[in-house]
Amino acid sequence: VAGVVVGKQLIIWPLGFGLMQLAQSAPGVFLAMKYLSAAYIVYLAWRVANMRLKADQTDGPPPGFLAGLIVHPLNPKAWGMITAAFTSFVTPGATAFTATVSIAAVLLACQTLLHPIWAGAGQLIAATIQGTRAERFVFLLLSFLTVATVFYALFGGGIAS
């Protein structure tokens, strides 16, 4: 979990400065990125809605810090989520430094607090629902919550909406 948290920070900073530069020089492209990143996250929610747990998965040793460190830099979903954060929750005209520090701090706090809970609860829930009718319901619920969050960011709660 610590590797995942640090790994996201490794992409927030360069991405933030680049996105803020883009917002100032090409606001139309910045706006397009907002909707493209939201569309990608909705697509991933659709994929989650159609997922099923595999009965033959075995528990091995948990991945270490280095494995967690590369999760977000190699994960397009993380890039889309960070892009969505910058394009939806940054006040127009904010400096690159202020915007990047704000997004980095909020995501760091949320990840530090919520990732251990998410990982532990996910393991428990997966073990409980695997192969039951509840499995489909849980994946549909998680997908719905993801899409609802994206729509809130786009149309209800985002500063730059």
PATOR-466425 format. One line per 10 residues: their letters; for each residue y, z, x of N, C-alpha, C, O. Coordinates in steps of 0.05 Angstrom, whole numbers. Each point is the difference from the previous one (the first is absolute). Layout:
BEGIN
a	Y Z X Y Z X Y Z X Y Z X  ...
//
This chain:
BEGIN
vagvvvgkql	-24 0 17 24 0 -17 25 0 17 20 -14 -6  -20 29 28 23 1 18 5 -28 12 23 -8 3  -44 -6 4 3 -27 11 13 -19 -20 16 -16 7  -24 18 -32 11 -16 -21 30 5 -4 15 -18 -3  -8 43 3 28 8 -3 17 -11 23 21 -12 -5  -30 15 30 15 -9 23 0 -31 0 20 -12 7  -43 0 -14 -1 -30 -1 20 -12 -18 11 -21 6  -6 33 -29 20 -11 -19 28 2 13 16 -18 -4  -11 40 18 26 3 13 5 -22 20 22 -9 5  -44 0 8 2 -21 20 10 -27 -11 12 -16 14
iiwplgfglm	-17 12 -40 9 -25 -12 26 3 -16 14 -19 -5  -9 44 -4 24 4 -16 25 -7 16 18 -13 -10  -16 23 34 24 -2 16 8 -29 6 22 -9 -6  -40 -7 19 8 -28 5 4 -16 -25 18 -17 -2  -36 22 -18 3 -15 -25 26 8 -14 14 -18 -11  -7 43 11 25 9 -13 25 -13 12 17 -10 -14  -16 10 40 24 -12 13 1 -30 -6 22 -11 -4  -45 -2 4 -1 -29 -6 7 -6 -28 15 -19 -6  -25 35 -13 6 -4 -28 29 5 -6 12 -14 -16  0 34 28 28 6 -5 18 -22 11 20 -7 -12
qlaqsapgvf	-28 -4 34 15 -23 11 -2 -24 -19 19 -14 -5  -43 10 -6 -5 -22 -19 17 5 -25 11 -19 -12  -10 44 3 16 6 -25 29 -7 4 13 -9 -19  -3 13 43 28 -7 5 5 -29 4 20 -11 -9  -39 -3 22 4 -28 6 -10 -19 -21 10 -22 -3  -31 30 -12 -12 -18 -20 -9 17 -24 -24 4 -4  43 5 -13 -8 17 -22 -20 -13 -20 -16 14 -12  17 -40 9 -19 -13 -17 -29 2 10 -18 4 -16  15 -7 42 -27 3 12 -9 29 -3 -24 5 -6  42 14 10 -6 28 -3 -10 5 -29 -20 15 -4
lamkylsaay	34 -26 -16 -8 3 -28 -28 -13 -5 -16 12 -14  12 -35 26 -26 -13 -4 -22 17 12 -22 1 -11  27 11 34 -20 17 12 -7 24 -18 -23 9 0  43 1 -14 -5 22 -18 -21 -8 -21 -19 15 -5  22 -38 -7 -18 -9 -21 -27 -9 12 -21 4 -13  21 -16 36 -25 -8 13 -17 24 7 -24 1 -4  37 20 16 -15 24 7 -11 14 -25 -22 10 0  38 -10 -21 -9 13 -25 -23 -16 -12 -20 12 -9  21 -39 10 -22 -17 -10 -25 5 16 -22 1 -12  24 3 38 -23 5 16 -13 27 -7 -25 2 -1
ivylawrvan	41 18 -3 -11 26 -8 -13 -1 -27 -21 13 -4  32 -28 -15 -12 -4 -26 -27 -14 3 -19 7 -13  18 -28 30 -25 -14 6 -21 20 10 -23 -1 -8  31 18 26 -19 20 11 -9 19 -22 -24 8 0  41 -1 -18 -8 17 -23 -21 -14 -17 -19 13 -9  23 -39 5 -20 -15 -15 -27 1 14 -21 2 -12  21 -4 39 -25 1 15 -13 28 -2 -24 2 -3  41 19 3 -11 27 -4 -12 3 -27 -21 12 -3  33 -24 -18 -10 2 -27 -28 -12 -2 -16 8 -17  10 -27 34 -26 -13 0 -20 10 21 -21 -12 4
mrlkadqtdg	29 33 10 -18 11 21 -22 17 -12 3 10 -22  -24 -7 37 -21 19 -6 -9 13 26 0 -12 21  -8 37 -23 -10 15 23 -28 -11 7 -15 -8 -18  8 9 43 -26 -10 9 -18 24 5 7 19 14  -30 -20 -26 -20 22 2 -11 3 28 -8 22 7  7 -44 8 -13 2 26 19 8 23 -8 -1 23  32 9 -30 19 9 21 -10 27 11 -6 18 -15  5 -16 41 -8 25 12 24 13 13 18 -12 10  -19 38 -11 21 15 13 -5 1 30 -21 11 9  39 -21 7 -2 2 28 21 19 10 12 15 -16
pppgflagli	-8 -14 41 21 18 10 28 -10 -9 3 -25 -2  15 43 -4 26 -10 -9 14 -15 22 -3 6 24  19 -26 -32 15 -15 21 19 18 14 11 20 -11  -5 -25 36 18 16 17 29 -9 -2 7 -17 -16  9 30 32 29 -5 0 6 -29 5 17 -12 -13  -30 0 33 6 -28 7 -7 -19 -22 14 -20 -5  -36 25 -9 -8 -17 -23 22 2 -21 7 -20 -12  2 44 7 22 4 -20 26 -13 8 15 -10 -16  -10 11 43 25 -11 10 3 -30 -5 22 -9 -4  -44 -5 4 2 -29 -4 -3 -9 -29 3 -24 -6
vhplnpkawg	-9 43 -12 -3 -7 -29 24 -15 -11 -2 -22 -10  26 34 12 24 -12 -12 10 -24 15 8 -20 -13  -7 20 39 10 -24 13 -17 -25 -6 10 -22 1  -36 26 -7 -17 -23 -6 -3 -4 -30 -16 -18 -8  30 33 -8 -5 -1 -29 24 -13 -15 22 12 0  -26 -36 -11 23 -13 -14 11 17 -23 23 -3 -7  -40 19 -5 9 18 -22 22 19 10 19 5 -14  -23 6 37 20 18 12 26 -15 4 22 11 -5  -23 -35 16 24 -16 4 14 -6 -26 24 2 -2  -40 -8 -19 11 -5 -26 13 24 -12 22 -1 -12
mitaaftsfv	-35 24 15 11 25 -11 26 8 15 19 9 -13  -19 -12 39 25 6 15 22 -19 -7 23 8 -4  -29 -33 1 20 -20 -8 10 7 -28 24 -1 -5  -42 9 -13 9 8 -27 18 24 1 19 2 -15  -25 17 33 16 24 2 29 -7 9 19 10 -12  -17 -28 31 26 -7 10 15 -17 -21 24 3 -3  -38 -21 -10 14 -18 -19 6 13 -27 16 -11 -15  -29 33 9 4 13 -26 16 26 2 13 7 -20  -14 7 42 11 27 0 22 4 21 7 23 6  4 -44 4 22 3 20 25 -9 -14 2 -21 -12
tpgataftat	18 38 15 26 -6 -12 12 -25 13 1 -2 25  8 -17 -41 13 -24 12 23 9 19 16 17 -7  -15 -29 30 21 7 19 -7 22 19 15 6 18  -39 6 -21 -8 21 18 -5 -11 28 -8 -23 3  14 39 17 -5 -9 27 -30 -1 5 -16 13 -13  8 -30 33 -28 -2 7 -11 27 8 -23 7 -7  38 8 23 -9 25 9 -4 20 -23 -21 13 -1  40 -11 -16 -2 19 -23 -23 -7 -18 -15 17 -8  12 -43 2 -21 -9 -18 -27 6 13 -18 10 -13  15 -17 38 -26 3 14 -7 30 3 -23 8 -4
vsiaavllac	42 8 11 -5 29 2 -8 11 -27 -19 16 -2  32 -24 -19 -6 10 -27 -28 -8 -8 -16 18 -9  9 -43 11 -26 -9 -8 -22 13 18 -20 8 -11  25 -7 37 -20 11 18 -4 30 -6 -23 9 0  44 6 -5 -2 28 -6 -15 5 -26 -18 18 -1  25 -32 -20 -13 4 -26 -30 -7 2 -17 15 -10  11 -38 23 -28 -8 2 -16 19 18 -23 6 -5  36 4 26 -13 20 17 -7 25 -15 -22 11 2  41 -1 -17 -4 25 -16 -22 -5 -21 -18 17 -3  20 -39 -11 -20 -5 -21 -28 -3 12 -19 11 -10
qtllhpiwag	17 -27 32 -26 -4 12 -12 26 12 -23 5 -4  40 11 17 -10 24 12 -10 19 -22 -21 14 5  34 -13 -27 -9 18 -22 -22 -12 -16 -20 14 -7  22 -40 0 -18 -11 -20 -25 -14 11 -21 -1 -14  22 -9 38 -24 -14 11 -25 18 2 -21 -9 -7  24 33 17 -24 18 1 -11 5 -28 -24 1 -4  42 3 -15 -9 5 -28 -14 -25 -11 -21 1 -12  34 -24 17 -11 -26 -10 -27 -5 12 -19 -8 -15  16 12 41 -26 -5 13 -22 19 -10 -22 -9 -6  29 34 4 -20 20 -10 -7 -4 -29 -24 0 -7
agqliaatiq	44 -5 -9 -5 -4 -29 -15 -26 -4 -18 -2 -17  24 -19 33 -13 -25 -3 -30 2 6 -16 -12 -14  9 27 34 -28 5 7 -14 14 -23 -22 -8 -8  34 28 -2 -12 16 -22 -3 -17 -25 -21 1 -13  42 -15 6 -1 -17 -24 -21 -22 3 -15 -5 -19  15 -8 42 -20 -21 4 -29 10 -3 -16 -13 -13  11 36 25 -27 12 -2 -7 7 -29 -23 -1 -8  43 8 -8 -4 9 -27 -4 -24 -19 -16 2 -19  32 -23 22 0 -22 -20 -17 -24 8 -5 -17 -17  -5 16 41 -15 -23 9 -23 -6 -19 -17 17 -5
gtraerfvfl	16 -42 -6 -21 -9 -17 2 9 -29 -18 -5 -16  40 19 9 3 9 -28 20 -17 -14 14 -17 12  -12 21 -38 21 -15 -16 28 8 8 19 -15 -3  -16 39 14 26 10 8 10 -15 24 25 -2 4  -43 -10 12 9 -15 23 19 -23 -8 22 -3 12  -29 -12 -32 18 -22 -9 26 11 -10 21 -11 6  -22 33 -21 25 12 -11 18 9 22 24 -5 -1  -35 18 22 17 10 22 13 -23 15 24 2 6  -39 -23 -1 12 -23 14 22 -14 -17 20 -8 11  -25 6 -37 20 -11 -18 25 18 -1 23 -10 1
llsfltvatv	-27 36 -2 22 19 -1 17 -2 26 24 -1 -1  -38 1 24 15 -2 26 15 -27 1 23 0 10  -34 -21 -20 13 -26 0 25 1 -18 21 -10 7  -24 21 -31 22 2 -18 23 17 12 23 -8 -2  -30 30 14 21 17 13 14 -15 22 24 3 4  -38 -19 11 12 -16 22 19 -20 -12 23 -2 9  -31 -13 -29 17 -20 -13 24 14 -13 23 -10 2  -27 32 -15 23 15 -12 20 8 21 24 -1 -5  -34 10 28 18 9 21 16 -24 11 24 2 5  -37 -25 -2 14 -24 9 22 -8 -20 22 -7 8
fyalfgggia	-29 7 -34 20 -8 -20 23 21 -1 23 -8 -4  -29 33 8 21 20 1 19 -5 24 24 1 -3  -36 -8 26 16 -6 23 17 -25 -4 23 -1 9  -34 -19 -22 14 -25 -4 22 2 -21 22 -10 3  -28 23 -25 18 -1 -23 11 26 -10 19 0 -16  -30 23 25 9 25 -12 12 20 20 19 14 -6  -31 -13 30 8 21 17 12 -8 27 12 16 14  -15 -42 -8 10 -9 26 31 -1 0 12 -8 -20  -1 16 42 30 -1 3 9 -28 0 21 -7 -11  -36 -11 24 9 -27 4 -10 -19 -22 0 -24 4
s	-9 35 -26 -12 -17 -21 21 -14 -16 -6 -15 -19
//
